Amino acid sequence: MLVCKVVVKRLPFQLDYLAKDGTSATDYPFGVRVKVPYRNTNIIGMVVGLSGTLSVCQSKVKKVESILENRGFLSLQEAFYKSFCHYYSTDLSRLLQMCLPKHMWESEEDPSSDRYEARVDRVVARSHLTASAWRLYDWILKEGGGKRCGDLLSAGFRSSTIKQCLEKGMLRTQSAPPTPQVENPNLTENQQAILEAIVQEEVQKNHYIYGVTGSGKTYLYIALAQHWISKGGQVLMLVPEIGLTPQLIKRVSDYFDPTVVGCLHSGLSDTQRHQTWHDCSTGGVQLLIGTRSALFAPLPHLKAIIIDEEHDLSYQQMSQIRYSARGVSFMRAKAQKAHLVLGSATPSLAALKLISDGLLAEHRLNERFKGYCLPEVELVSIKGGKTEVGFASRSLEVIKDTLAKGKRVLVFINRRGYAPCLWCPGCDKNLLCHGCERTMTYHQSEKMMECHRCQVKRKVDYRCEHCQLKTCIPLGEGTEKVAIFLQSHLTGVDILKMDRDSCKTWRQIEALLEVIHRPGPKVIVATQMLVKGHHIENLDAVVVMGADQSLFSKDYKAREHLFAQMHQVVGRSGRDGSKGRVLIQTAHIENPIWKYVVSHEYLKGASGLLEERSQYALPPYTTQAAIHFSGKKQERILKLASNLAEGIKRSHKQVTVIGPMPSLQAKLKGSYRVVLLLQAQTRAEIHGALQTVSRFESTLHTRATLVIDRDPVEI
């Protein structure tokens, strides 16, 4: 008896199916897609294991209808996927449903691997094709050479349009064009020495490139990728935000044949994601650029994983299965014996601990590319001082002076909307969201109140819910208010706003970045979206607003995140050789964190934070897991969390259990939330406790929702 363990869409567990008649175990490699009967229809599933016994009654078991392909392109990832599930206490069913493209569960056909070229030997009327088909034909004709199906999809053309052009004979398949000559990055002596030190390692090894902002880490990544690809390998390069991919793809286009570069992130359509996965699995994509989800893509010849800005919180998945892309990259590299290269100007404390333990080989770029100077950082006190829409007079002076020189200014305020709250001066109350009981953000352009946590909107009503007087006013500043003020204050100057409101889609991000990079003086009002590795020419001045928000947070990691963020913001200025200026507005100018920002001594300041963590036995010197409970009835989830806490205390003496306690967001979308924090000296001790948590979770049914967060970034 040969039993296939099959994962199907929307089921959190595996199903047993008997193998199709006439097949053997070799026909079912890990990840092979099969068509199986389920209820009254046939659906697509993934084989993730084989067995000689059934877990259910034999009379109820059905047989596999057909095998859709036998390439088993996920077989090389079996060890990686299973180590992921083991570490994060989850099942292969949940993992595959999270990471696989939607079309793999719905379409029996594989995407095309063909390259297409426009036929110039056919003379036909414009009515021969639809308008969209003619746009596709003209685009290929203009671009020249053979284009992959994935290239056409990435350019915005539909698969139905491609099919029409083929059927009408206006396109034809082409054999792979000759590889074009590409340049090699012009590296400095220091960069070249680091390159040679990394590539000379024949066995898998993990490396860390620490480089001050503007030191040319990207060019070093490109040179490393070129080396491994020239050896017949594939390279995965991760960035923290979708917004960074256009800039990186444009930069690598000078050094790689565009037909071997792929992109993978959540902004792509289902068809594009499916096509990219296929191109990766067949080796068509040799350099894959993507966000954290790209870690799960099939790369059979993977030689290296490069993670830029490894410190960034966007590498933490906060929905479905919670995981850290940085941690998962270690698993993927180990499973396929690939090199791992992490890099940042602001290494996370966890990475610094790995470096000190000898688990990461450190390489340093201590100077900016071409010897450019780091910007001058000035602290502007706003304590008790008069500000105009949040700006100190000194900040406005610098903005005007910079624009007069034809340069650009970045105003960083990590708060979108017009104002963070609507306040009633009569009774001193704020308008609260009913879902989380916290203030809602006022958006003036839409005349809406929005809760960015619960993702709900309400029409603006200036009437106070408490005293019923129509006296509510917006209080505080957000990107919208700052941009409106600057537009009225700086006549004839382009004011651009970049936040989640102006960049809701991938296309909007691309379009706005194109405008930002156009020549000419301008002011860019942006949230953290624009301070993560972006290079903006002629950006000479940066003004930081609202930097004090994290100084007194309840989260012990808040200072680490603020410290890294400030260094990244500072690094946007003066990257073209001019002496940049950065003004940080603060009401707490005496706080010790600022002296390390002003002096550009990130490692020294981070060392102090590490000493504090060691003193209080906090990560990275210990390991943690957060168990989040949520439900409509607060008393119920508190009781469930207490029962689990007692069970862990009895069974796992070496694990410290803190809580249950309210989460930092004690209520969200109408559900109450409490958390248990587990802490231990070793990962093995935490893992044992999480097995108890998983068994407890199976008994909950619908009484509450339980989420396991290994190595949490927030509680």
NORFEN-V283938 format. One record per helix or strand of 3 or more residues. SS is the DSSP state (H for helix, E for strand). FROM is the first residue (numbers start at 1). LEN is the number of residues. If there is no record, write none. Layout:
# NORFEN-V283938
SS_FROM_LEN, SS_FROM_LEN
This chain:
# NORFEN-V283938
E_3_6, E_15_4, H_25_3, E_33_6, E_41_11, H_58_3, E_62_6, H_75_13, H_92_8, H_103_4, E_115_4, H_126_3, H_131_13, H_149_6, H_159_9, E_171_4, H_189_11, E_206_6, H_217_14, E_234_5, H_242_11, H_258_3, E_261_4, H_270_12, E_287_4, H_292_5, E_302_7, H_313_3, H_325_11, E_339_6, H_349_8, E_361_5, H_369_3, E_376_6, H_393_12, E_408_6, E_421_4, E_441_3, E_448_4, E_456_4, E_472_4, H_479_11, E_494_5, H_506_11, E_522_5, H_528_3, E_539_7, H_547_4, H_558_13, E_581_6, H_593_6, H_602_14, E_623_9, H_634_18, E_656_13, E_671_10, H_683_15, E_705_6
